[in-house]
């Protein structure tokens, strides 16, 4: 009689220890990455770089990612969101977008009234001057409010034009020495405006040290380190638990086999004894 033996093909499986190691690695990476939240979205690359530089200078870890191939977004940890917004606001980043003369006087189907054209011109002039002043080093934000009255050409009384300039600057920026140059710039930009009719106001932004103390990046934070230690301990306990369970399972599976082998040996011994007794009885006879 020919015995037929079926040979099972080997199946590629991942060892349990390797699977546990991969699981621990994924948990550690997840803990190190933390929960991120979007701080700014859809800004250009220059503004994104400016925000990153300001946040890093204050010890806030941030990351940037490209959006739609043209814009960028800035992400920070959840716990750093409030302070990151305050720091960005104090430094004036990302910069405000101003309307230009071209934006205000686009060709449209409807004919604008003289009053509307005048209001658009004043607003566009304010936007252009504010944009120019905001590019001065140390300026966080700038506003220019021109007042151009409508004078009657037949009247002897002429109301002069005036302008109010507001500039918010960094605490360490000394712009008082630039006051004459700023007034001259505004005066030369508005028709009929004299230097004595230009008021200039400087306001220093609040220092970041007054909002919250500078902290190291999140991967050096004490709470993050404790979370990492606890997670590693949990992963180690899980590994030992799984290994102990597998060893117990193997020992439990081996017990029936050993019991069956012992029973077989007992039966064989009894059979041999009976045969020996039978042979002894035959010889006696």
Buried (B, 14 or more C-beta within 10 A) or exposed (E): EEEEEEEEEEEEEEEEEEEBEEBBEEBBEEBEEBEBEEBBEEBBEEBBBBBBEBBEEBBBBBEBEEEEEEBBBBBBBEBBBEBBBBBBBBBBBBBBEBBEEEEBEEEEEEEEEEEEEEEBBBEBBBBBBBBBBBEBEBBBBBBBBBBBEEEEEEEEEEEEBBBBBBBBBBBEBEBEEBBEEBBEBBBEBBEBBEEEBBEBEBEBBEEBEEBBEEBEBBEEBEEBEEBBEEBBEEBEEBBEEBEEEEEEEEEEEEEEEEEEEEEEEEEEEEEEEEEEEEEEEEEEE
